[in-house]
Amino acid sequence: MTKTLLRFVHVVAAALVFGAVTPAITQAAPREVEATAVKKKYKARVVKRLSVSARSSVVPRAAVVQARPSYGKIAGLHSTHDDLDLKSSVALVIDQDTQEVLLSKNQSAVLPIASLTKLMTGLVISEAKLPMDEVITISQDDVDTEKGSGSRLSVGTRLTRDEALHLALMSSENRAANALGRTFPGGLSTFVALMNAKAKQLGMKATTYVEPTGLSSRNQSSANDLVLLVSAATREPLMREYSTSPSAQVAVGKRTLQYNNTNRLVKNPDWDIGLQKTGYISEAGQCLVMQAKIAGRKLILVFLDSAGKLSRIGDAERVRRWVENNHPGVAAAADAATS
């Protein structure tokens, strides 16, 4: 048997094992070109099988990690029409001094409020008059087991109550917020009870809190209620200062951590913001509340369940331009008339 024929027999035998050869090929003359064709065909089939297998294994994983729709989307609130074509399913704009409602959209709907919760956390801390220079320590109990979010405040980090409040309001730091509640006299359960008691005192009839961070979708409220919370929070100097500071540095051991505000509008010269808070979890969508001076008026703006990462900022900008053009205060209107 020639060497060429011997190589052909070996190739055909291997190909038959893998089902990669047709009868026509097995009966063909023992030529090198046919042996090469068999090899190429076998490799092509293997690659095809691998690619199909890879695709079939990827699709289910992609489906698993898809974000859950917000409660507002499930309830169909996004289909509500408004003249400004807002992306938020809930919106409310009210004059803080006169209580005039300039704009409303599903303002009574009760939805998860995410980190807007931290305004109540901060309000309870501010009114308690606890020593703000007292050092508190981040513990394992402050680690997020609800959503699995991370934090640069590792377990064992020591910071003052004042620093924790600043980070919670400005950068929406979840471990800082939870530590504020956990280290409150009486513990976390007492703190949450005080949050709900304060809500009741303010007339927030549709509001419920179960923890101090907003990671739980069971922390729920309405735009009507949040207006009351923002109005109360603006009376606390620390709440105004910390929620609107653009950035801050916190010394943690031998390191210095840089934190920035979660609301880019605090750095925008077109805005005069007295208090603000952002929030997001998938059940709540993108949320934003602010107290801001627009066209000579102190307004409270509430946006809940906005679709898209930047849409709550876009909605705020649309409202600001609309108020400036259509609802200026008396002084602003007089200035515009004489200019």
VOKELUM-260982 format. One record per residue (C-alpha): x, y, z negated; residue in one letter; residue number from 0. Coordinates in steps of 0.2 Angstrom, whole numbers, padded with zeros to 4 digits. Last residue first. Layout:
N
       X       Y       Z   r     k
       X       Y       Z   a   NUM
...
//
This chain:
339
       X       Y       Z   r     k
   -0180    0475   -0148   s   338
   -0195    0483   -0156   t   337
   -0207    0469   -0153   a   336
   -0194    0455   -0158   a   335
   -0190    0464   -0174   d   334
   -0209    0466   -0178   a   333
   -0212    0447   -0175   a   332
   -0197    0443   -0186   a   331
   -0204    0453   -0200   a   330
   -0221    0446   -0199   v   329
   -0216    0428   -0197   g   328
   -0214    0420   -0180   p   327
   -0226    0407   -0174   h   326
   -0226    0406   -0155   n   325
   -0209    0408   -0148   n   324
   -0198    0406   -0163   e   323
   -0210    0392   -0169   v   322
   -0208    0382   -0152   w   321
   -0189    0384   -0152   r   320
   -0188    0377   -0170   r   319
   -0200    0363   -0166   v   318
   -0191    0357   -0151   r   317
   -0174    0358   -0161   e   316
   -0182    0347   -0175   a   315
   -0189    0335   -0162   d   314
   -0171    0333   -0154   g   313
   -0163    0330   -0171   i   312
   -0176    0316   -0174   r   311
   -0173    0309   -0157   s   310
   -0154    0307   -0159   l   309
   -0154    0289   -0164   k   308
   -0170    0284   -0154   g   307
   -0188    0282   -0159   a   306
   -0193    0294   -0173   s   305
   -0202    0285   -0187   d   304
   -0205    0300   -0198   l   303
   -0202    0319   -0195   f   302
   -0205    0331   -0209   v   301
   -0202    0350   -0208   l   300
   -0204    0362   -0222   i   299
   -0204    0380   -0217   l   298
   -0198    0396   -0224   k   297
   -0202    0409   -0211   r   296
   -0192    0423   -0203   g   295
   -0191    0415   -0186   a   294
   -0185    0399   -0194   i   293
   -0179    0397   -0212   k   292
   -0177    0379   -0216   a   291
   -0183    0365   -0228   q   290
   -0179    0349   -0220   m   289
   -0185    0331   -0219   v   288
   -0178    0318   -0207   l   287
   -0182    0300   -0202   c   286
   -0176    0288   -0189   q   285
   -0186    0272   -0189   g   284
   -0195    0266   -0205   a   283
   -0195    0247   -0203   e   282
   -0178    0247   -0194   s   281
   -0170    0257   -0208   i   280
   -0165    0275   -0207   y   279
   -0165    0291   -0217   g   278
   -0160    0309   -0216   t   277
   -0161    0323   -0230   k   276
   -0162    0342   -0230   q   275
   -0162    0357   -0240   l   274
   -0160    0376   -0237   g   273
   -0156    0375   -0219   i   272
   -0153    0391   -0209   d   271
   -0150    0384   -0191   w   270
   -0144    0392   -0175   d   269
   -0126    0391   -0183   p   268
   -0126    0372   -0182   n   267
   -0116    0364   -0195   k   266
   -0131    0358   -0206   v   265
   -0139    0352   -0190   l   264
   -0127    0337   -0189   r   263
   -0137    0328   -0202   n   262
   -0128    0313   -0210   t   261
   -0116    0325   -0219   n   260
   -0098    0320   -0220   n   259
   -0087    0310   -0232   y   258
   -0068    0310   -0233   q   257
   -0061    0298   -0246   l   256
   -0045    0302   -0256   t   255
   -0035    0287   -0261   r   254
   -0025    0284   -0277   k   253
   -0040    0279   -0287   g   252
   -0055    0286   -0278   v   251
   -0053    0305   -0275   a   250
   -0069    0311   -0266   v   249
   -0068    0324   -0252   q   248
   -0084    0333   -0246   a   247
   -0092    0337   -0230   s   246
   -0106    0349   -0222   p   245
   -0114    0353   -0238   s   244
   -0133    0354   -0236   t   243
   -0139    0340   -0247   s   242
   -0127    0345   -0261   y   241
   -0131    0363   -0262   e   240
   -0150    0362   -0261   r   239
   -0151    0347   -0273   m   238
   -0138    0355   -0285   l   237
   -0149    0371   -0285   p   236
   -0165    0362   -0290   e   235
   -0180    0372   -0284   r   234
   -0178    0365   -0266   t   233
   -0182    0348   -0273   a   232
   -0200    0353   -0278   a   231
   -0204    0359   -0260   s   230
   -0196    0344   -0253   v   229
   -0206    0332   -0263   l   228
   -0223    0341   -0260   l   227
   -0219    0341   -0241   v   226
   -0215    0322   -0243   l   225
   -0233    0319   -0249   d   224
   -0241    0326   -0234   n   223
   -0229    0317   -0223   a   222
   -0233    0300   -0231   s   221
   -0224    0289   -0242   s   220
   -0216    0271   -0244   q   219
   -0202    0263   -0253   n   218
   -0208    0245   -0249   r   217
   -0196    0245   -0234   s   216
   -0182    0243   -0246   s   215
   -0165    0251   -0242   l   214
   -0172    0267   -0248   g   213
   -0159    0270   -0261   t   212
   -0167    0272   -0278   p   211
   -0178    0256   -0280   e   210
   -0197    0251   -0280   v   209
   -0204    0268   -0275   y   208
   -0222    0271   -0270   t   207
   -0230    0286   -0262   t   206
   -0248    0289   -0257   a   205
   -0254    0300   -0271   k   204
   -0239    0312   -0271   m   203
   -0247    0324   -0283   g   202
   -0231    0331   -0290   l   201
   -0234    0322   -0306   q   200
   -0238    0306   -0297   k   199
   -0221    0307   -0288   a   198
   -0213    0311   -0305   k   197
   -0220    0296   -0313   a   196
   -0215    0285   -0298   n   195
   -0197    0291   -0299   m   194
   -0198    0289   -0318   l   193
   -0203    0271   -0317   a   192
   -0189    0268   -0305   v   191
   -0177    0275   -0318   f   190
   -0184    0264   -0332   t   189
   -0182    0249   -0321   s   188
   -0164    0254   -0317   l   187
   -0158    0256   -0334   g   186
   -0164    0263   -0350   g   185
   -0153    0278   -0350   p   184
   -0148    0280   -0331   f   183
   -0133    0269   -0326   t   182
   -0143    0258   -0314   r   181
   -0152    0273   -0306   g   180
   -0136    0283   -0302   l   179
   -0127    0267   -0297   a   178
   -0140    0264   -0284   n   177
   -0138    0281   -0277   a   176
   -0119    0279   -0276   a   175
   -0120    0261   -0269   r   174
   -0132    0268   -0255   n   173
   -0121    0283   -0250   e   172
   -0133    0294   -0240   s   171
   -0119    0306   -0235   s   170
   -0125    0322   -0242   m   169
   -0138    0317   -0255   l   168
   -0130    0301   -0261   a   167
   -0112    0307   -0259   l   166
   -0116    0323   -0270   h   165
   -0126    0313   -0283   l   164
   -0111    0300   -0285   a   163
   -0099    0315   -0286   e   162
   -0109    0323   -0300   d   161
   -0111    0306   -0309   r   160
   -0092    0305   -0309   t   159
   -0083    0292   -0300   l   158
   -0075    0275   -0304   r   157
   -0074    0261   -0290   t   156
   -0074    0244   -0298   g   155
   -0084    0237   -0283   v   154
   -0079    0246   -0268   s   153
   -0086    0263   -0263   l   152
   -0082    0263   -0244   r   151
   -0099    0255   -0242   s   150
   -0107    0241   -0231   g   149
   -0125    0237   -0227   s   148
   -0131    0219   -0230   g   147
   -0149    0225   -0228   k   146
   -0157    0220   -0244   e   145
   -0142    0213   -0253   t   144
   -0134    0230   -0254   d   143
   -0120    0230   -0267   v   142
   -0124    0241   -0283   d   141
   -0126    0226   -0294   d   140
   -0108    0221   -0290   q   139
   -0103    0236   -0300   s   138
   -0099    0254   -0295   i   137
   -0092    0263   -0311   t   136
   -0099    0279   -0319   i   135
   -0089    0293   -0326   v   134
   -0098    0307   -0335   e   133
   -0095    0324   -0328   d   132
   -0113    0326   -0324   m   131
   -0119    0325   -0342   p   130
   -0137    0321   -0340   l   129
   -0149    0336   -0337   k   128
   -0164    0324   -0333   a   127
   -0170    0336   -0320   e   126
   -0156    0334   -0308   s   125
   -0156    0315   -0310   i   124
   -0175    0314   -0306   v   123
   -0173    0325   -0292   l   122
   -0158    0316   -0284   g   121
   -0167    0299   -0284   t   120
   -0183    0308   -0277   m   119
   -0172    0315   -0263   l   118
   -0164    0298   -0262   k   117
   -0180    0290   -0255   t   116
   -0178    0300   -0239   l   115
   -0166    0286   -0237   s   114
   -0179    0274   -0230   a   113
   -0196    0282   -0229   i   112
   -0207    0266   -0226   p   111
   -0224    0272   -0219   l   110
   -0241    0279   -0225   v   109
   -0250    0289   -0212   a   108
   -0257    0305   -0218   s   107
   -0248    0316   -0207   q   106
   -0252    0307   -0191   n   105
   -0246    0322   -0181   k   104
   -0247    0340   -0189   s   103
   -0240    0357   -0183   l   102
   -0241    0375   -0190   l   101
   -0250    0370   -0207   v   100
   -0251    0386   -0217   e    99
   -0246    0383   -0235   q    98
   -0242    0402   -0237   t    97
   -0225    0401   -0245   d    96
   -0219    0384   -0239   q    95
   -0225    0386   -0221   d    94
   -0229    0369   -0215   i    93
   -0223    0358   -0201   v    92
   -0228    0339   -0201   l    91
   -0223    0325   -0190   a    90
   -0227    0306   -0189   v    89
   -0224    0296   -0173   s    88
   -0207    0305   -0170   s    87
   -0203    0307   -0152   k    86
   -0211    0323   -0150   l    85
   -0220    0328   -0134   d    84
   -0222    0346   -0140   l    83
   -0241    0346   -0137   d    82
   -0245    0330   -0147   d    81
   -0252    0314   -0141   h    80
   -0253    0299   -0153   t    79
   -0246    0283   -0144   s    78
   -0232    0282   -0156   h    77
   -0244    0278   -0170   l    76
   -0248    0261   -0163   g    75
   -0247    0252   -0180   a    74
   -0233    0241   -0174   i    73
   -0223    0256   -0168   k    72
   -0226    0265   -0185   g    71
   -0221    0250   -0195   y    70
   -0205    0250   -0185   s    69
   -0200    0236   -0173   p    68
   -0188    0223   -0179   r    67
   -0170    0225   -0171   a    66
   -0164    0211   -0160   q    65
   -0151    0200   -0168   v    64
   -0160    0184   -0166   v    63
   -0164    0186   -0147   a    62
   -0146    0189   -0143   a    61
   -0142    0173   -0152   r    60
   -0155    0163   -0142   p    59
   -0147    0169   -0126   v    58
   -0129    0166   -0129   v    57
   -0130    0147   -0130   s    56
   -0139    0145   -0114   s    55
   -0127    0156   -0105   r    54
   -0112    0147   -0111   a    53
   -0119    0130   -0106   s    52
   -0123    0137   -0089   v    51
   -0105    0143   -0087   s    50
   -0098    0127   -0093   l    49
   -0108    0117   -0081   r    48
   -0103    0128   -0067   k    47
   -0084    0127   -0071   v    46
   -0086    0108   -0072   v    45
   -0094    0108   -0055   r    44
   -0081    0119   -0047   a    43
   -0067    0108   -0054   k    42
   -0075    0092   -0047   y    41
   -0077    0100   -0030   k    40
   -0059    0106   -0030   k    39
   -0052    0089   -0034   k    38
   -0062    0081   -0021   v    37
   -0057    0093   -0008   a    36
   -0039    0090   -0012   t    35
   -0041    0071   -0009   a    34
   -0050    0075    0007   e    33
   -0035    0086    0013   v    32
   -0022    0072    0008   e    31
   -0030    0060    0020   r    30
   -0036    0042    0016   p    29
   -0050    0040    0029   a    28
   -0067    0043    0023   a    27
   -0078    0029    0015   q    26
   -0077    0037   -0003   t    25
   -0081    0054    0004   i    24
   -0097    0049    0013   a    23
   -0102    0040   -0002   p    22
   -0102    0057   -0012   t    21
   -0089    0061   -0025   v    20
   -0091    0071   -0042   a    19
   -0100    0058   -0052   g    18
   -0087    0059   -0066   f    17
   -0081    0041   -0066   v    16
   -0082    0041   -0047   l    15
   -0070    0056   -0046   a    14
   -0057    0047   -0056   a    13
   -0058    0031   -0045   a    12
   -0058    0042   -0029   v    11
   -0042    0051   -0035   v    10
   -0033    0035   -0040   h     9
   -0037    0027   -0023   v     8
   -0031    0043   -0014   f     7
   -0015    0043   -0023   r     6
   -0012    0024   -0018   l     5
   -0016    0028    0000   l     4
   -0003    0042    0001   t     3
    0010    0030   -0008   k     2
    0007    0017    0005   t     1
    0000    0000    0000   m     0
//
